[in-house]
Amino acid sequence: MNVPFFRLNSLLSEDVPMDCVVEQTINRMVKETKAYIGQNIADIKTVAKLLTKK
């Protein structure tokens, strides 16, 4: 089987509960996630291309 596999999940510096409302924690999560996206943009674009292929 020739099926591409991608694992895209940003690793956060700490475990954060789903119901977290602490603005500082949420801002840190956003910053870390944006950094992850920047570092993995090529893979993200490849996945997007594969998912939108007709």
mmCIF entry with sequence, helices, sheets and N, C-alpha, C, O atoms, coordinates in Angstrom:
data_MODEL
# 
_entry.id   MODEL 
# 
_entity.id                         1 
_entity.type                       polymer 
_entity.pdbx_number_of_molecules   1 
# 
_entity_poly.entity_id                      1 
_entity_poly.type                           'polypeptide(L)' 
_entity_poly.nstd_linkage                   no 
_entity_poly.nstd_monomer                   no 
_entity_poly.pdbx_seq_one_letter_code       MNVPFFRLNSLLSEDVPMDCVVEQTINRMVKETKAYIGQNIADIKTVAKLLTKK 
_entity_poly.pdbx_seq_one_letter_code_can   MNVPFFRLNSLLSEDVPMDCVVEQTINRMVKETKAYIGQNIADIKTVAKLLTKK 
_entity_poly.pdbx_strand_id                 A 
# 
loop_
_entity_poly_seq.entity_id 
_entity_poly_seq.num 
_entity_poly_seq.mon_id 
_entity_poly_seq.hetero 
1 1  MET n 
1 2  ASN n 
1 3  VAL n 
1 4  PRO n 
1 5  PHE n 
1 6  PHE n 
1 7  ARG n 
1 8  LEU n 
1 9  ASN n 
1 10 SER n 
1 11 LEU n 
1 12 LEU n 
1 13 SER n 
1 14 GLU n 
1 15 ASP n 
1 16 VAL n 
1 17 PRO n 
1 18 MET n 
1 19 ASP n 
1 20 CYS n 
1 21 VAL n 
1 22 VAL n 
1 23 GLU n 
1 24 GLN n 
1 25 THR n 
1 26 ILE n 
1 27 ASN n 
1 28 ARG n 
1 29 MET n 
1 30 VAL n 
1 31 LYS n 
1 32 GLU n 
1 33 THR n 
1 34 LYS n 
1 35 ALA n 
1 36 TYR n 
1 37 ILE n 
1 38 GLY n 
1 39 GLN n 
1 40 ASN n 
1 41 ILE n 
1 42 ALA n 
1 43 ASP n 
1 44 ILE n 
1 45 LYS n 
1 46 THR n 
1 47 VAL n 
1 48 ALA n 
1 49 LYS n 
1 50 LEU n 
1 51 LEU n 
1 52 THR n 
1 53 LYS n 
1 54 LYS n 
# 
_struct_asym.id          A 
_struct_asym.entity_id   1 
# 
loop_
_struct_conf.conf_type_id 
_struct_conf.id 
_struct_conf.pdbx_PDB_helix_id 
_struct_conf.beg_label_comp_id 
_struct_conf.beg_label_asym_id 
_struct_conf.beg_label_seq_id 
_struct_conf.pdbx_beg_PDB_ins_code 
_struct_conf.end_label_comp_id 
_struct_conf.end_label_asym_id 
_struct_conf.end_label_seq_id 
_struct_conf.pdbx_end_PDB_ins_code 
_struct_conf.beg_auth_comp_id 
_struct_conf.beg_auth_asym_id 
_struct_conf.beg_auth_seq_id 
_struct_conf.end_auth_comp_id 
_struct_conf.end_auth_asym_id 
_struct_conf.end_auth_seq_id 
_struct_conf.pdbx_PDB_helix_class 
_struct_conf.details 
_struct_conf.pdbx_PDB_helix_length 
HELX_P HELX_P1 AA1 GLU A 23 ? GLN A 39 ? GLU A 23 GLN A 39 1 ? 17 
HELX_P HELX_P2 AA2 ILE A 41 ? THR A 52 ? ILE A 41 THR A 52 1 ? 12 
# 
_struct_conf_type.id          HELX_P 
_struct_conf_type.criteria    ? 
_struct_conf_type.reference   ? 
# 
loop_
_atom_site.group_PDB 
_atom_site.id 
_atom_site.type_symbol 
_atom_site.label_atom_id 
_atom_site.label_alt_id 
_atom_site.label_comp_id 
_atom_site.label_asym_id 
_atom_site.label_entity_id 
_atom_site.label_seq_id 
_atom_site.pdbx_PDB_ins_code 
_atom_site.Cartn_x 
_atom_site.Cartn_y 
_atom_site.Cartn_z 
_atom_site.occupancy 
_atom_site.B_iso_or_equiv 
_atom_site.pdbx_formal_charge 
_atom_site.auth_seq_id 
_atom_site.auth_comp_id 
_atom_site.auth_asym_id 
_atom_site.auth_atom_id 
_atom_site.pdbx_PDB_model_num 
ATOM 1   N N  . MET A 1 1  ? 0.838   -1.185 0.000  1.00 0.00 ? 1  MET A N  1 
ATOM 2   C CA . MET A 1 1  ? 0.000   0.000  0.000  1.00 0.00 ? 1  MET A CA 1 
ATOM 3   C C  . MET A 1 1  ? 0.878   1.241  0.000  1.00 0.00 ? 1  MET A C  1 
ATOM 4   O O  . MET A 1 1  ? 1.779   1.385  0.826  1.00 0.00 ? 1  MET A O  1 
ATOM 5   N N  . ASN A 1 2  ? 0.609   2.095  -0.901 1.00 0.00 ? 2  ASN A N  1 
ATOM 6   C CA . ASN A 1 2  ? 1.366   3.340  -0.988 1.00 0.00 ? 2  ASN A CA 1 
ATOM 7   C C  . ASN A 1 2  ? 0.497   4.478  -0.455 1.00 0.00 ? 2  ASN A C  1 
ATOM 8   O O  . ASN A 1 2  ? -0.078  5.249  -1.224 1.00 0.00 ? 2  ASN A O  1 
ATOM 9   N N  . VAL A 1 3  ? 0.410   4.568  0.860  1.00 0.00 ? 3  VAL A N  1 
ATOM 10  C CA . VAL A 1 3  ? -0.439  5.565  1.510  1.00 0.00 ? 3  VAL A CA 1 
ATOM 11  C C  . VAL A 1 3  ? 0.438   6.482  2.357  1.00 0.00 ? 3  VAL A C  1 
ATOM 12  O O  . VAL A 1 3  ? 1.135   6.016  3.259  1.00 0.00 ? 3  VAL A O  1 
ATOM 13  N N  . PRO A 1 4  ? 0.407   7.782  2.071  1.00 0.00 ? 4  PRO A N  1 
ATOM 14  C CA . PRO A 1 4  ? 1.225   8.701  2.873  1.00 0.00 ? 4  PRO A CA 1 
ATOM 15  C C  . PRO A 1 4  ? 0.706   8.807  4.302  1.00 0.00 ? 4  PRO A C  1 
ATOM 16  O O  . PRO A 1 4  ? -0.497  8.721  4.549  1.00 0.00 ? 4  PRO A O  1 
ATOM 17  N N  . PHE A 1 5  ? 1.620   8.994  5.225  1.00 0.00 ? 5  PHE A N  1 
ATOM 18  C CA . PHE A 1 5  ? 1.253   9.142  6.639  1.00 0.00 ? 5  PHE A CA 1 
ATOM 19  C C  . PHE A 1 5  ? 1.858   10.430 7.169  1.00 0.00 ? 5  PHE A C  1 
ATOM 20  O O  . PHE A 1 5  ? 3.046   10.694 6.988  1.00 0.00 ? 5  PHE A O  1 
ATOM 21  N N  . PHE A 1 6  ? 1.046   11.209 7.809  1.00 0.00 ? 6  PHE A N  1 
ATOM 22  C CA . PHE A 1 6  ? 1.501   12.448 8.437  1.00 0.00 ? 6  PHE A CA 1 
ATOM 23  C C  . PHE A 1 6  ? 0.959   12.497 9.853  1.00 0.00 ? 6  PHE A C  1 
ATOM 24  O O  . PHE A 1 6  ? -0.203  12.169 10.093 1.00 0.00 ? 6  PHE A O  1 
ATOM 25  N N  . ARG A 1 7  ? 1.785   12.898 10.772 1.00 0.00 ? 7  ARG A N  1 
ATOM 26  C CA . ARG A 1 7  ? 1.337   13.125 12.146 1.00 0.00 ? 7  ARG A CA 1 
ATOM 27  C C  . ARG A 1 7  ? 1.597   14.596 12.447 1.00 0.00 ? 7  ARG A C  1 
ATOM 28  O O  . ARG A 1 7  ? 2.741   15.023 12.598 1.00 0.00 ? 7  ARG A O  1 
ATOM 29  N N  . LEU A 1 8  ? 0.532   15.345 12.528 1.00 0.00 ? 8  LEU A N  1 
ATOM 30  C CA . LEU A 1 8  ? 0.640   16.783 12.752 1.00 0.00 ? 8  LEU A CA 1 
ATOM 31  C C  . LEU A 1 8  ? -0.012  17.134 14.079 1.00 0.00 ? 8  LEU A C  1 
ATOM 32  O O  . LEU A 1 8  ? -1.232  17.270 14.164 1.00 0.00 ? 8  LEU A O  1 
ATOM 33  N N  . ASN A 1 9  ? 0.785   17.277 15.086 1.00 0.00 ? 9  ASN A N  1 
ATOM 34  C CA . ASN A 1 9  ? 0.279   17.745 16.379 1.00 0.00 ? 9  ASN A CA 1 
ATOM 35  C C  . ASN A 1 9  ? 1.399   18.492 17.091 1.00 0.00 ? 9  ASN A C  1 
ATOM 36  O O  . ASN A 1 9  ? 2.490   17.967 17.313 1.00 0.00 ? 9  ASN A O  1 
ATOM 37  N N  . SER A 1 10 ? 1.093   19.718 17.435 1.00 0.00 ? 10 SER A N  1 
ATOM 38  C CA . SER A 1 10 ? 2.122   20.525 18.093 1.00 0.00 ? 10 SER A CA 1 
ATOM 39  C C  . SER A 1 10 ? 2.282   20.081 19.540 1.00 0.00 ? 10 SER A C  1 
ATOM 40  O O  . SER A 1 10 ? 1.302   19.823 20.238 1.00 0.00 ? 10 SER A O  1 
ATOM 41  N N  . LEU A 1 11 ? 3.515   19.997 19.969 1.00 0.00 ? 11 LEU A N  1 
ATOM 42  C CA . LEU A 1 11 ? 3.792   19.644 21.355 1.00 0.00 ? 11 LEU A CA 1 
ATOM 43  C C  . LEU A 1 11 ? 3.819   20.922 22.171 1.00 0.00 ? 11 LEU A C  1 
ATOM 44  O O  . LEU A 1 11 ? 4.558   21.854 21.855 1.00 0.00 ? 11 LEU A O  1 
ATOM 45  N N  . LEU A 1 12 ? 3.023   20.964 23.203 1.00 0.00 ? 12 LEU A N  1 
ATOM 46  C CA . LEU A 1 12 ? 2.969   22.140 24.058 1.00 0.00 ? 12 LEU A CA 1 
ATOM 47  C C  . LEU A 1 12 ? 3.934   21.978 25.224 1.00 0.00 ? 12 LEU A C  1 
ATOM 48  O O  . LEU A 1 12 ? 4.294   20.861 25.595 1.00 0.00 ? 12 LEU A O  1 
ATOM 49  N N  . SER A 1 13 ? 4.342   23.081 25.787 1.00 0.00 ? 13 SER A N  1 
ATOM 50  C CA . SER A 1 13 ? 5.317   23.055 26.875 1.00 0.00 ? 13 SER A CA 1 
ATOM 51  C C  . SER A 1 13 ? 4.728   22.542 28.181 1.00 0.00 ? 13 SER A C  1 
ATOM 52  O O  . SER A 1 13 ? 5.462   22.229 29.119 1.00 0.00 ? 13 SER A O  1 
ATOM 53  N N  . GLU A 1 14 ? 3.401   22.455 28.243 1.00 0.00 ? 14 GLU A N  1 
ATOM 54  C CA . GLU A 1 14 ? 2.750   21.931 29.449 1.00 0.00 ? 14 GLU A CA 1 
ATOM 55  C C  . GLU A 1 14 ? 1.393   21.349 29.082 1.00 0.00 ? 14 GLU A C  1 
ATOM 56  O O  . GLU A 1 14 ? 0.813   21.715 28.060 1.00 0.00 ? 14 GLU A O  1 
ATOM 57  N N  . ASP A 1 15 ? 0.887   20.448 29.908 1.00 0.00 ? 15 ASP A N  1 
ATOM 58  C CA . ASP A 1 15 ? -0.460  19.922 29.728 1.00 0.00 ? 15 ASP A CA 1 
ATOM 59  C C  . ASP A 1 15 ? -1.454  20.992 30.152 1.00 0.00 ? 15 ASP A C  1 
ATOM 60  O O  . ASP A 1 15 ? -1.313  21.609 31.208 1.00 0.00 ? 15 ASP A O  1 
ATOM 61  N N  . VAL A 1 16 ? -2.459  21.203 29.312 1.00 0.00 ? 16 VAL A N  1 
ATOM 62  C CA . VAL A 1 16 ? -3.457  22.233 29.585 1.00 0.00 ? 16 VAL A CA 1 
ATOM 63  C C  . VAL A 1 16 ? -4.828  21.569 29.568 1.00 0.00 ? 16 VAL A C  1 
ATOM 64  O O  . VAL A 1 16 ? -5.168  20.882 28.604 1.00 0.00 ? 16 VAL A O  1 
ATOM 65  N N  . PRO A 1 17 ? -5.615  21.762 30.614 1.00 0.00 ? 17 PRO A N  1 
ATOM 66  C CA . PRO A 1 17 ? -6.956  21.174 30.627 1.00 0.00 ? 17 PRO A CA 1 
ATOM 67  C C  . PRO A 1 17 ? -7.836  21.784 29.532 1.00 0.00 ? 17 PRO A C  1 
ATOM 68  O O  . PRO A 1 17 ? -7.654  22.940 29.151 1.00 0.00 ? 17 PRO A O  1 
ATOM 69  N N  . MET A 1 18 ? -8.780  21.001 29.037 1.00 0.00 ? 18 MET A N  1 
ATOM 70  C CA . MET A 1 18 ? -9.662  21.458 27.965 1.00 0.00 ? 18 MET A CA 1 
ATOM 71  C C  . MET A 1 18 ? -10.484 22.680 28.353 1.00 0.00 ? 18 MET A C  1 
ATOM 72  O O  . MET A 1 18 ? -10.859 23.476 27.492 1.00 0.00 ? 18 MET A O  1 
ATOM 73  N N  . ASP A 1 19 ? -10.764 22.830 29.631 1.00 0.00 ? 19 ASP A N  1 
ATOM 74  C CA . ASP A 1 19 ? -11.607 23.945 30.070 1.00 0.00 ? 19 ASP A CA 1 
ATOM 75  C C  . ASP A 1 19 ? -10.789 25.136 30.574 1.00 0.00 ? 19 ASP A C  1 
ATOM 76  O O  . ASP A 1 19 ? -11.312 25.978 31.303 1.00 0.00 ? 19 ASP A O  1 
ATOM 77  N N  . CYS A 1 20 ? -9.535  25.213 30.199 1.00 0.00 ? 20 CYS A N  1 
ATOM 78  C CA . CYS A 1 20 ? -8.655  26.299 30.632 1.00 0.00 ? 20 CYS A CA 1 
ATOM 79  C C  . CYS A 1 20 ? -9.153  27.639 30.081 1.00 0.00 ? 20 CYS A C  1 
ATOM 80  O O  . CYS A 1 20 ? -9.471  27.755 28.898 1.00 0.00 ? 20 CYS A O  1 
ATOM 81  N N  . VAL A 1 21 ? -9.215  28.635 30.946 1.00 0.00 ? 21 VAL A N  1 
ATOM 82  C CA . VAL A 1 21 ? -9.623  29.979 30.534 1.00 0.00 ? 21 VAL A CA 1 
ATOM 83  C C  . VAL A 1 21 ? -8.572  31.024 30.918 1.00 0.00 ? 21 VAL A C  1 
ATOM 84  O O  . VAL A 1 21 ? -8.829  32.224 30.829 1.00 0.00 ? 21 VAL A O  1 
ATOM 85  N N  . VAL A 1 22 ? -7.407  30.577 31.337 1.00 0.00 ? 22 VAL A N  1 
ATOM 86  C CA . VAL A 1 22 ? -6.331  31.484 31.740 1.00 0.00 ? 22 VAL A CA 1 
ATOM 87  C C  . VAL A 1 22 ? -5.716  32.089 30.475 1.00 0.00 ? 22 VAL A C  1 
ATOM 88  O O  . VAL A 1 22 ? -5.115  31.379 29.668 1.00 0.00 ? 22 VAL A O  1 
ATOM 89  N N  . GLU A 1 23 ? -5.870  33.393 30.312 1.00 0.00 ? 23 GLU A N  1 
ATOM 90  C CA . GLU A 1 23 ? -5.455  34.066 29.082 1.00 0.00 ? 23 GLU A CA 1 
ATOM 91  C C  . GLU A 1 23 ? -3.973  33.876 28.778 1.00 0.00 ? 23 GLU A C  1 
ATOM 92  O O  . GLU A 1 23 ? -3.604  33.671 27.622 1.00 0.00 ? 23 GLU A O  1 
ATOM 93  N N  . GLN A 1 24 ? -3.128  33.941 29.787 1.00 0.00 ? 24 GLN A N  1 
ATOM 94  C CA . GLN A 1 24 ? -1.683  33.775 29.594 1.00 0.00 ? 24 GLN A CA 1 
ATOM 95  C C  . GLN A 1 24 ? -1.375  32.378 29.045 1.00 0.00 ? 24 GLN A C  1 
ATOM 96  O O  . GLN A 1 24 ? -0.542  32.228 28.151 1.00 0.00 ? 24 GLN A O  1 
ATOM 97  N N  . THR A 1 25 ? -2.042  31.370 29.578 1.00 0.00 ? 25 THR A N  1 
ATOM 98  C CA . THR A 1 25 ? -1.833  29.994 29.120 1.00 0.00 ? 25 THR A CA 1 
ATOM 99  C C  . THR A 1 25 ? -2.306  29.829 27.680 1.00 0.00 ? 25 THR A C  1 
ATOM 100 O O  . THR A 1 25 ? -1.619  29.214 26.865 1.00 0.00 ? 25 THR A O  1 
ATOM 101 N N  . ILE A 1 26 ? -3.467  30.373 27.369 1.00 0.00 ? 26 ILE A N  1 
ATOM 102 C CA . ILE A 1 26 ? -4.013  30.269 26.015 1.00 0.00 ? 26 ILE A CA 1 
ATOM 103 C C  . ILE A 1 26 ? -3.108  30.999 25.025 1.00 0.00 ? 26 ILE A C  1 
ATOM 104 O O  . ILE A 1 26 ? -2.855  30.494 23.931 1.00 0.00 ? 26 ILE A O  1 
ATOM 105 N N  . ASN A 1 27 ? -2.625  32.171 25.395 1.00 0.00 ? 27 ASN A N  1 
ATOM 106 C CA . ASN A 1 27 ? -1.713  32.915 24.517 1.00 0.00 ? 27 ASN A CA 1 
ATOM 107 C C  . ASN A 1 27 ? -0.426  32.138 24.260 1.00 0.00 ? 27 ASN A C  1 
ATOM 108 O O  . ASN A 1 27 ? 0.088   32.147 23.142 1.00 0.00 ? 27 ASN A O  1 
ATOM 109 N N  . ARG A 1 28 ? 0.096   31.469 25.278 1.00 0.00 ? 28 ARG A N  1 
ATOM 110 C CA . ARG A 1 28 ? 1.306   30.657 25.115 1.00 0.00 ? 28 ARG A CA 1 
ATOM 111 C C  . ARG A 1 28 ? 1.026   29.486 24.162 1.00 0.00 ? 28 ARG A C  1 
ATOM 112 O O  . ARG A 1 28 ? 1.856   29.158 23.314 1.00 0.00 ? 28 ARG A O  1 
ATOM 113 N N  . MET A 1 29 ? -0.147  28.862 24.307 1.00 0.00 ? 29 MET A N  1 
ATOM 114 C CA . MET A 1 29 ? -0.517  27.764 23.418 1.00 0.00 ? 29 MET A CA 1 
ATOM 115 C C  . MET A 1 29 ? -0.592  28.240 21.967 1.00 0.00 ? 29 MET A C  1 
ATOM 116 O O  . MET A 1 29 ? -0.112  27.557 21.063 1.00 0.00 ? 29 MET A O  1 
ATOM 117 N N  . VAL A 1 30 ? -1.190  29.402 21.746 1.00 0.00 ? 30 VAL A N  1 
ATOM 118 C CA . VAL A 1 30 ? -1.301  29.956 20.395 1.00 0.00 ? 30 VAL A CA 1 
ATOM 119 C C  . VAL A 1 30 ? 0.092   30.220 19.825 1.00 0.00 ? 30 VAL A C  1 
ATOM 120 O O  . VAL A 1 30 ? 0.364   29.884 18.673 1.00 0.00 ? 30 VAL A O  1 
ATOM 121 N N  . LYS A 1 31 ? 0.965   30.813 20.617 1.00 0.00 ? 31 LYS A N  1 
ATOM 122 C CA . LYS A 1 31 ? 2.329   31.118 20.169 1.00 0.00 ? 31 LYS A CA 1 
ATOM 123 C C  . LYS A 1 31 ? 3.080   29.839 19.803 1.00 0.00 ? 31 LYS A C  1 
ATOM 124 O O  . LYS A 1 31 ? 3.737   29.781 18.764 1.00 0.00 ? 31 LYS A O  1 
ATOM 125 N N  . GLU A 1 32 ? 2.986   28.822 20.648 1.00 0.00 ? 32 GLU A N  1 
ATOM 126 C CA . GLU A 1 32 ? 3.674   27.558 20.391 1.00 0.00 ? 32 GLU A CA 1 
ATOM 127 C C  . GLU A 1 32 ? 3.109   26.868 19.154 1.00 0.00 ? 32 GLU A C  1 
ATOM 128 O O  . GLU A 1 32 ? 3.857   26.276 18.375 1.00 0.00 ? 32 GLU A O  1 
ATOM 129 N N  . THR A 1 33 ? 1.797   26.941 18.973 1.00 0.00 ? 33 THR A N  1 
ATOM 130 C CA . THR A 1 33 ? 1.167   26.309 17.817 1.00 0.00 ? 33 THR A CA 1 
ATOM 131 C C  . THR A 1 33 ? 1.553   27.025 16.528 1.00 0.00 ? 33 THR A C  1 
ATOM 132 O O  . THR A 1 33 ? 1.804   26.375 15.513 1.00 0.00 ? 33 THR A O  1 
ATOM 133 N N  . LYS A 1 34 ? 1.603   28.353 16.555 1.00 0.00 ? 34 LYS A N  1 
ATOM 134 C CA . LYS A 1 34 ? 2.032   29.108 15.373 1.00 0.00 ? 34 LYS A CA 1 
ATOM 135 C C  . LYS A 1 34 ? 3.483   28.776 15.016 1.00 0.00 ? 34 LYS A C  1 
ATOM 136 O O  . LYS A 1 34 ? 3.821   28.658 13.838 1.00 0.00 ? 34 LYS A O  1 
ATOM 137 N N  . ALA A 1 35 ? 4.330   28.626 16.018 1.00 0.00 ? 35 ALA A N  1 
ATOM 138 C CA . ALA A 1 35 ? 5.723   28.249 15.770 1.00 0.00 ? 35 ALA A CA 1 
ATOM 139 C C  . ALA A 1 35 ? 5.786   26.862 15.133 1.00 0.00 ? 35 ALA A C  1 
ATOM 140 O O  . ALA A 1 35 ? 6.565   26.643 14.205 1.00 0.00 ? 35 ALA A O  1 
ATOM 141 N N  . TYR A 1 36 ? 4.978   25.932 15.620 1.00 0.00 ? 36 TYR A N  1 
ATOM 142 C CA . TYR A 1 36 ? 4.928   24.581 15.067 1.00 0.00 ? 36 TYR A CA 1 
ATOM 143 C C  . TYR A 1 36 ? 4.499   24.621 13.602 1.00 0.00 ? 36 TYR A C  1 
ATOM 144 O O  . TYR A 1 36 ? 5.091   23.952 12.755 1.00 0.00 ? 36 TYR A O  1 
ATOM 145 N N  . ILE A 1 37 ? 3.470   25.409 13.313 1.00 0.00 ? 37 ILE A N  1 
ATOM 146 C CA . ILE A 1 37 ? 2.992   25.520 11.934 1.00 0.00 ? 37 ILE A CA 1 
ATOM 147 C C  . ILE A 1 37 ? 4.100   26.062 11.039 1.00 0.00 ? 37 ILE A C  1 
ATOM 148 O O  . ILE A 1 37 ? 4.317   25.552 9.939  1.00 0.00 ? 37 ILE A O  1 
ATOM 149 N N  . GLY A 1 38 ? 4.798   27.087 11.503 1.00 0.00 ? 38 GLY A N  1 
ATOM 150 C CA . GLY A 1 38 ? 5.894   27.658 10.724 1.00 0.00 ? 38 GLY A CA 1 
ATOM 151 C C  . GLY A 1 38 ? 6.995   26.656 10.435 1.00 0.00 ? 38 GLY A C  1 
ATOM 152 O O  . GLY A 1 38 ? 7.578   26.662 9.352  1.00 0.00 ? 38 GLY A O  1 
ATOM 153 N N  . GLN A 1 39 ? 7.279   25.798 11.398 1.00 0.00 ? 39 GLN A N  1 
ATOM 154 C CA . GLN A 1 39 ? 8.343   24.802 11.239 1.00 0.00 ? 39 GLN A CA 1 
ATOM 155 C C  . GLN A 1 39 ? 7.916   23.623 10.365 1.00 0.00 ? 39 GLN A C  1 
ATOM 156 O O  . GLN A 1 39 ? 8.761   22.905 9.832  1.00 0.00 ? 39 GLN A O  1 
ATOM 157 N N  . ASN A 1 40 ? 6.604   23.426 10.218 1.00 0.00 ? 40 ASN A N  1 
ATOM 158 C CA . ASN A 1 40 ? 6.098   22.259 9.489  1.00 0.00 ? 40 ASN A CA 1 
ATOM 159 C C  . ASN A 1 40 ? 5.212   22.642 8.310  1.00 0.00 ? 40 ASN A C  1 
ATOM 160 O O  . ASN A 1 40 ? 4.376   21.850 7.875  1.00 0.00 ? 40 ASN A O  1 
ATOM 161 N N  . ILE A 1 41 ? 5.392   23.848 7.795  1.00 0.00 ? 41 ILE A N  1 
ATOM 162 C CA . ILE A 1 41 ? 4.518   24.347 6.738  1.00 0.00 ? 41 ILE A CA 1 
ATOM 163 C C  . ILE A 1 41 ? 4.568   23.479 5.480  1.00 0.00 ? 41 ILE A C  1 
ATOM 164 O O  . ILE A 1 41 ? 3.548   23.324 4.808  1.00 0.00 ? 41 ILE A O  1 
ATOM 165 N N  . ALA A 1 42 ? 5.708   22.919 5.154  1.00 0.00 ? 42 ALA A N  1 
ATOM 166 C CA . ALA A 1 42 ? 5.814   22.078 3.954  1.00 0.00 ? 42 ALA A CA 1 
ATOM 167 C C  . ALA A 1 42 ? 4.917   20.846 4.081  1.00 0.00 ? 42 ALA A C  1 
ATOM 168 O O  . ALA A 1 42 ? 4.193   20.511 3.143  1.00 0.00 ? 42 ALA A O  1 
ATOM 169 N N  . ASP A 1 43 ? 4.959   20.173 5.225  1.00 0.00 ? 43 ASP A N  1 
ATOM 170 C CA . ASP A 1 43 ? 4.098   19.002 5.438  1.00 0.00 ? 43 ASP A CA 1 
ATOM 171 C C  . ASP A 1 43 ? 2.627   19.398 5.432  1.00 0.00 ? 43 ASP A C  1 
ATOM 172 O O  . ASP A 1 43 ? 1.794   18.680 4.880  1.00 0.00 ? 43 ASP A O  1 
ATOM 173 N N  . ILE A 1 44 ? 2.307   20.518 6.034  1.00 0.00 ? 44 ILE A N  1 
ATOM 174 C CA . ILE A 1 44 ? 0.913   20.976 6.089  1.00 0.00 ? 44 ILE A CA 1 
ATOM 175 C C  . ILE A 1 44 ? 0.396   21.255 4.678  1.00 0.00 ? 44 ILE A C  1 
ATOM 176 O O  . ILE A 1 44 ? -0.736  20.901 4.349  1.00 0.00 ? 44 ILE A O  1 
ATOM 177 N N  . LYS A 1 45 ? 1.217   21.883 3.854  1.00 0.00 ? 45 LYS A N  1 
ATOM 178 C CA . LYS A 1 45 ? 0.812   22.148 2.468  1.00 0.00 ? 45 LYS A CA 1 
ATOM 179 C C  . LYS A 1 45 ? 0.650   20.855 1.681  1.00 0.00 ? 45 LYS A C  1 
ATOM 180 O O  . LYS A 1 45 ? -0.252  20.739 0.852  1.00 0.00 ? 45 LYS A O  1 
ATOM 181 N N  . THR A 1 46 ? 1.518   19.886 1.938  1.00 0.00 ? 46 THR A N  1 
ATOM 182 C CA . THR A 1 46 ? 1.409   18.594 1.260  1.00 0.00 ? 46 THR A CA 1 
ATOM 183 C C  . THR A 1 46 ? 0.114   17.893 1.641  1.00 0.00 ? 46 THR A C  1 
ATOM 184 O O  . THR A 1 46 ? -0.579  17.361 0.773  1.00 0.00 ? 46 THR A O  1 
ATOM 185 N N  . VAL A 1 47 ? -0.220  17.885 2.914  1.00 0.00 ? 47 VAL A N  1 
ATOM 186 C CA . VAL A 1 47 ? -1.471  17.270 3.375  1.00 0.00 ? 47 VAL A CA 1 
ATOM 187 C C  . VAL A 1 47 ? -2.666  17.980 2.741  1.00 0.00 ? 47 VAL A C  1 
ATOM 188 O O  . VAL A 1 47 ? -3.596  17.326 2.270  1.00 0.00 ? 47 VAL A O  1 
ATOM 189 N N  . ALA A 1 48 ? -2.647  19.296 2.726  1.00 0.00 ? 48 ALA A N  1 
ATOM 190 C CA . ALA A 1 48 ? -3.748  20.062 2.132  1.00 0.00 ? 48 ALA A CA 1 
ATOM 191 C C  . ALA A 1 48 ? -3.920  19.708 0.659  1.00 0.00 ? 48 ALA A C  1 
ATOM 192 O O  . ALA A 1 48 ? -5.041  19.557 0.174  1.00 0.00 ? 48 ALA A O  1 
ATOM 193 N N  . LYS A 1 49 ? -2.809  19.578 -0.038 1.00 0.00 ? 49 LYS A N  1 
ATOM 194 C CA . LYS A 1 49 ? -2.859  19.223 -1.458 1.00 0.00 ? 49 LYS A CA 1 
ATOM 195 C C  . LYS A 1 49 ? -3.458  17.827 -1.648 1.00 0.00 ? 49 LYS A C  1 
ATOM 196 O O  . LYS A 1 49 ? -4.288  17.618 -2.534 1.00 0.00 ? 49 LYS A O  1 
ATOM 197 N N  . LEU A 1 50 ? -3.038  16.883 -0.822 1.00 0.00 ? 50 LEU A N  1 
ATOM 198 C CA . LEU A 1 50 ? -3.570  15.519 -0.920 1.00 0.00 ? 50 LEU A CA 1 
ATOM 199 C C  . LEU A 1 50 ? -5.062  15.467 -0.593 1.00 0.00 ? 50 LEU A C  1 
ATOM 200 O O  . LEU A 1 50 ? -5.816  14.734 -1.233 1.00 0.00 ? 50 LEU A O  1 
ATOM 201 N N  . LEU A 1 51 ? -5.479  16.235 0.392  1.00 0.00 ? 51 LEU A N  1 
ATOM 202 C CA . LEU A 1 51 ? -6.883  16.213 0.816  1.00 0.00 ? 51 LEU A CA 1 
ATOM 203 C C  . LEU A 1 51 ? -7.811  16.910 -0.175 1.00 0.00 ? 51 LEU A C  1 
ATOM 204 O O  . LEU A 1 51 ? -9.005  16.612 -0.222 1.00 0.00 ? 51 LEU A O  1 
ATOM 205 N N  . THR A 1 52 ? -7.273  17.829 -0.962 1.00 0.00 ? 52 THR A N  1 
ATOM 206 C CA . THR A 1 52 ? -8.119  18.546 -1.920 1.00 0.00 ? 52 THR A CA 1 
ATOM 207 C C  . THR A 1 52 ? -7.985  17.999 -3.340 1.00 0.00 ? 52 THR A C  1 
ATOM 208 O O  . THR A 1 52 ? -8.591  18.524 -4.274 1.00 0.00 ? 52 THR A O  1 
ATOM 209 N N  . LYS A 1 53 ? -7.194  16.949 -3.495 1.00 0.00 ? 53 LYS A N  1 
ATOM 210 C CA . LYS A 1 53 ? -7.017  16.315 -4.803 1.00 0.00 ? 53 LYS A CA 1 
ATOM 211 C C  . LYS A 1 53 ? -8.329  15.653 -5.217 1.00 0.00 ? 53 LYS A C  1 
ATOM 212 O O  . LYS A 1 53 ? -8.978  14.982 -4.416 1.00 0.00 ? 53 LYS A O  1 
ATOM 213 N N  . LYS A 1 54 ? -8.705  15.851 -6.470 1.00 0.00 ? 54 LYS A N  1 
ATOM 214 C CA . LYS A 1 54 ? -9.964  15.256 -6.968 1.00 0.00 ? 54 LYS A CA 1 
ATOM 215 C C  . LYS A 1 54 ? -9.697  14.096 -7.873 1.00 0.00 ? 54 LYS A C  1 
ATOM 216 O O  . LYS A 1 54 ? -10.634 13.480 -8.380 1.00 0.00 ? 54 LYS A O  1 
# 
